[in-house]
Amino acid sequence: MQFAGKISLLVLSFSQLALSLRKREDRLRFGIKKSKLFCSPLNLHYLCTTKILRRNRNMGRVLIIGAGGVGTVVAFKVAQNPDVFTDIMLASRTKSKCDAIAKTIGVNRISTAQVDADNKEELVALFNSFKPDIVINVALPYQDLTIMDACLECGVDYMDTANYEPLDEAKFEYKWQWAYQERFKAEGLTALLGCGFDPGVTGVYTAYAAKHHFDEIHYLDIVDCNAGDHGKAFATNFNPEINIREVTQKGKYWENGQWVMTEPHEIHQPITYPGIGPKESYLIYHEELESLVKNFPTIKRARFWMTFGQEYLTHLRVIQNIGMARIDPVMYNGVEIVPIQFLKAVLPNPGDLGENYTGETSIGCRISGIKDGKERTYYIYNNCSHEDAYKETGMQAVSYTTGVPAAIGAMMVLKGLWKKPGVFNVEQFDPDPFMAALNLQGLPWHEQFNIDLEL
């Protein structure tokens, strides 16, 4: 009878939880289109685990650094989850941007502050004042190490969406942040690296595939398509300075235990994206490849592909040819300026693109390997509508697909599901609770098995 009583209580708990979530869905506009997302075993396991954890802790205070498009989406998402994020602060170099975002969200739970993320002393003072449990860094990648240093001094967990890169060199490596491993471990703090979509969700997808569908992953191709139209002659979907540095670097991919270098955009081919069709896709280097081949040593080849339109590439070539992509300073009228930073000032603000953006993104992992001695192919992906993202947050889908996973990553840490001392990439944790949260927070995923991967 005691066992039967426990079963009855568990069933009742499931029912009450499902009812409360459906009510909450209407209130918070999670963007879930099919109720079956609430009913999958993965989601129910995650939700029950979450409910138990909520009884045992008060969740936490979150400090978001960065008030661009991604920071806006993160602020929306943490505000939609008051049971996890009890107190919210949004900070940036320009406080008025934070104030405008907080006013738009309008939940009266977001406080704002001014901070220079290049200044450790300012960061420490803000951390000691607000006392966050976790810092979500969606500022510039140049500022990662300064923010990590402040977190260590104040005893705060850390997470970001992009690896550190030096200001004076377009170098995309994790080595600088991985070097913090022992320091975070000694302080009992968690540093979660690269928790956007790519890097981020693509690593979780890979971990999920390795856990549930493969004994060995041999070939991994990450494919990223933006089939949207913002109506501008030329614009970047996130910070122009970072975007242009990223896509103009030499290509690089992993094959047979070593890195293979290519010229920028040298290798390209059409790839068919679900609901979109074939799009010319270019092999570029992306930072998650470095951590994925390290954490999944059976991978024989790992590549990253991204779509670019011909008009975009033409503008990019002109920018490079006239020297506007330079990251070294030049003198102009007696003033030292960095050309790419000046270019950023005159290009459209990525945060203002959402209103007229049409179309959708499609990002996923195409994987082949071995399961039970047999070869298998697998494709897991998400499509995200620019229009839907704008309706919910006022931002386009590129910001949305980065900001939502950042909020989820912070949830995982605060709930204790992804909490252990040290510095980690997302694929080093259990993917299941994160995958369930993706469905609930507006980025549902889809799977295809034993198909032609085209690559």
N, C-alpha and C positions, 0 to 999 in steps of 0.2 A: 504493500500500500504506500510505503514511503517513496519507493521508486516511481510508482504510478503518479503520485502527487507531484513529484518533480517534473515528470513529463507533462502533466496538465499545466503546471505553471509555465513551462517553456513554451507550450503551444499558445497559451494566453499572452505571453510576452511577445511572441511573433505577431499575433493578431493586433495587439495594441500598437506595436511598433509600426506595422504596415499602415494602420489607420492614421497614426500621427504623421507619418512621412508623406502620405498622400495629401493631407491637409497642408503640410508644410510646403509641398511641391507647388500648390496653388499660390501660396503666399510669397514664396521666394523666387518663383519663376526659374526653376532649375533648367528648364529647356528639355525635359524628358518627354519624348514623343510617344513612347510605348510603355504601358504599365508593366510589361514583362521584365523590364529592367529592374524593377523592384523585387521581382519574385525569383530571380536566379539564385541557385545555391550559394554562389560566390558573394552576391550582394547581401543575402540574408545572414551569412556567416559574418560578414564585415559589420553589418548593422547591429547584430546581437553583441558582438565583441565591443563595438563602440558604446552600446548602452551600459554594459558592465563596467567599462572603463570610466564612464561618466559618473558612475556611483562612487568611484574610488578616488576621483581627483577633480579639481575645479577647473581643469584645462588651463588656459593661460593668456598672458598679455603678449601682444605682438606689436613689434615696431617694423614698419615698412619704410625702407629708404629708397626714394626714387618716385617722382611724380609724373612720369611720362605715360605713354599708352599702356605699357605692361603694369606699371604701378597703379594705374587707375583700375584695371581689371582685378588685380590682387585686392585692392581696397574694397571693391564691390563684393568679391567672393568671400572675404573674411567677414564682412558685415552681414552676409547672408547666413552665416553659421555662428550665431551668438552662443550656442551651446559649447563650442570649441574655443572661440576667440572671445574672451570675456571683456578685454579692453584693447583698444586699437589706437595706435598713433601712426600718422603718416608724416614723414619728414623729408625735406629736400632743401637744396640750396636756396630755392625760391619758395618761400612760405605761401605766397599768394596762390601758387598752383595747387598746393595741398588744400588750402582753404576752399578753393573752387570745387575740387573733387569731393571733399567732405560735404559741402553744401548740396552738390548734385545727388549724392547717395542719400543724404537726408535722414539718417537713422539716429542722429544725435549721440552717437557712441564713438565717433572718430575725433580724436584731438590731433592737433597739427603742431609742427615745430620747424624752425629753420636750422639746418646743419650743413656744414661743409664736410662732405664725406672724404675729402683728402686730408682732413685735420683730425688726427687721433684724439687730441685733447678735447675738441668739441664733441666728438662722438662719445667719449667716456663720460663727459659731463651730462650729455643727454641720456645715456644708458643709466647712469646712477640716479638721475631724476625720475625717469619713467619706470625703471626697473622691469624691462621686458623679460619674458621667458625665452623668446626667440626673436631674432632679427631676420627679416626677409630682405635681402639685398637685391634690388632691381635698379641699382644705379649703374654707373659705367664700370666695365670690367677692370679699368685701371685702378679702381678703388677697392677691389676685393681684399687685398692684403691689409690695407689700413683698417677696414671694417673687421676683419678677422682678428687683428691685433687688439682692437677695442673690445671685442667679445671675450677674448681670453682674459683681459684685465678685469672685466666686470662680471665674469662668470655667466655668460649668456650663450645659448645655442645659436648656430649660424646656418644660413642657407642662401644660395644664389641660383641664378639661371644660366650663367655663362662663366667660363674659366677666366682667370686673371690673364691679362696681357700687358706687357710694358707699354707705356705711353709712346716711346720713341721707336718701337719696333713691332710690326704686325706679326706677332709670334703667338700661336695658339697651342699652348701646352699646359698640362696639369701639374708639372713638376714643382712649380712654386707653391701651389696649395697643398699638394701631397706632402711637401716637406713639413707641414704643420701637424702631421699625424701624431707624433709623440707629445707635442705640447697640448693638443686638445684631449688626448687620452689621459695625460697626467692630471688635467683639471676636471675630468669626468664630463666633458662637454662633447656635443655632437656638432660636426660641421657637415652639412649635406650639400654636395656640389652639383651644379648643372641640372637643376630641377625645373626646366621649362618644358617645351615639347621636344625640340632637338637642339641641344641635348636635353634629356629628361625622360619624357614618355617613351621615346625610342629605346632607351636603355631598359625601361620597365617592360616594354613589349618583348624585348630580347630575353630578359630574365623569365618572363611568363612563358615564352615559348620553350626555353630550356627546362623549366620546371614541369610543364604539362605535356609537351608535344615532341620533345627530342631527347635522345640519349646523348647525341653529339650534334652540335651546330657546326657545319662546315663552311657555308657561304652566307654572308649577310650583306644585303644591299638596302640601305635606308634611302627612301625616295620621298622627295618633298616638292609638291606642286602647288603653286598659287595660280589658280585660273581666274582670279578676280580682275576687275577693271575699276580703277579709281578715277579715271577720266583726266588724269594729269599727263602732260608730255613726258615728264620724268619725275619720279619720287621713289623714295625707299620706304619700306614698310616698318622699319624700326630705325633707331638712331643712325642717320646717314654716315656719320664718321665711322661707326663700328661696322655697319653693313658693307660699305665700300671697301674698307680694309679687308674684310672677310672674303668677299667674292672676287677680289683682284689678286689674291695670293696664288702661288703655284698650287696645282692640284697634288694630292697625295693619297695613296690607298695602301692597304696592307695585303700582302700576298706571300705565302710560303715563308712566313717568319721574318719578313723584312718590309720596310716601307719603299714604295715605288713612287718616284716623283714624276710629275707631268707639268707641261706648260699650262697656264690658266686657260680653262675651257677647251683644252686640246681634244679631250675625249667626250663625245656626246652621241646620243642616239634617242629616237622616239621611245617613250614609255607610255603605256596606256593606264590612265588613272580612272578609278571607278566613278561613274556618273559624269565624267569630264571628257574622256577620250584620250587619244594620243597627244603628247606634248613633248617637244624637244627638251631633253634633260641632259645636264652637263655634270661631269664628274668634278667635284671640288673636295677639298679637305674640310672636315668638320670635327670638332674636338672630341665628340663621344667615341669616335673610332679608337682613340688612344686608350680609353679606359675599357672599352668592350673587348678588345683583343687581349688585354691584360687579364680581365676577369673571366673570360671564356676562352681558354687556351686551345680548344679544339678548332677554333675558327681558322680556316685556311686562307680565306680572302674576305675583306671587309671594305665596302665602298660607300660613298655618299653621293647622291644625285640630286640636283636642284634644277627646276625649270626657270628659264629666262626667255623673255620675248626678244625678237630681233631689235626692236626699237630701244629696249632697255640696254642691250649689249652695245648698240651703236653709241648711245649717250655715254655709256661707261668708257668706251674706247676714246671718245673725244675728251672726257674728263681726265683720263690718264695721259693722253697725248699732249694736252696743254698744261700739264703739271698740277692740276687741281686736286689730284689724289695724293699728293705728297704729304708725308706726316712729319717732315723736318721743317723747322722754322725758316722763313725768308724775311728780308727787310722790305717794308713798304712805307714810303714817306717817313722814314725814321722810326717806324714802329715794327716790332717783330711779330709776325703772324704765321700761323700754320695753315697752308692752303686748304686742307681738307676740313679744318674747323671753320674757316671762312665760308666754304661751300655749304657746310651744314646750316649756316645762318641764313643763306638765301634760298635753300631748297624748301619745298613744302614740309610742314611739320607732320610727321607720321601720325601724331595724335589727332590731326584734323582731317584725316582721309576717310574716316568711317562713314560719314553721312551719305556720300554718293557712291560708296563701294558696292559693286555687285559681284556675283559669282561666289566661288568657294575655294577653300584650300583642301588638299588631300595629302596627308603625311602618314607614312607607315614603314614597316619592315618586311622585306621579302627574304625569306630564309629557306635554305635547304640543308639537309643533314640526314641523320640516321635515327630511326626509332624501331626498337625490337628487331634490329638487323636488316631493316628495309629502308630504302631511300624514301624521303618525304619532302614535299615542298609546302610552304606555308606563307600566307600573306595576312598581316594584321594591320589595320589602318583606321584612321578617323577622317571624315570629311566635315568641314566646319564652314557654315555660311557666313559671309561677311555681313549680310543684312541682319541675320539673327543675332550675331555678336553685337552689332550696333544697337539693336533694339533693347538688348539687356544692359549693356554697359556704356554705350556711346563710343565704343572703339571697334576697329576692324578685326577680322579673324586672326591676323598674324599676332596682334597683341593679345587677343583672347586665348589663343592656343598656347601662349607662353605664360600668361598670368594665372589661368586656372590651375595648371599643374603646380605652380609655385605655391598657391594657397593650399593645395592638397598635400604637398610635401610638408608644409608647416603643420598641417593637421596630423600627419603620420608621426612627426616628432613629438608634438604635444600630447598625443594620445598614448605615447610610449610604444607604438607599433614599430617605429623606425628610430629607436632611441638607444644608442650605445656610444661609449666614449671613443673619439677618434675622428678622422676625416674620411668620408665615404662618398662614392658615386652611387647613384640611385639603384643601379642593378645589383648592388651588394646586399640589398634588403629583400624581404619577402614581397613579391610583386602583387600578391592577391588583394590585400586591402586597398592598395593604390588603384588597381584595376577596377575594383568595385566602385570606388569613389569617383573615378572618371565618368562612369555611367550616370552617377547621381548629380554630378556637378556641371554637366553640360557638354562633355566630350565623349559620347558613346563610341565604342569601338566595334569593329567587324572582323570576322575571320574567314579566310578561304583556304581550303586544303587541296593539295595535289593538283595544282594548276600550273600552267606555263608562266614562269616568273619573268620571262622576256630578257633576263639578264644572265 
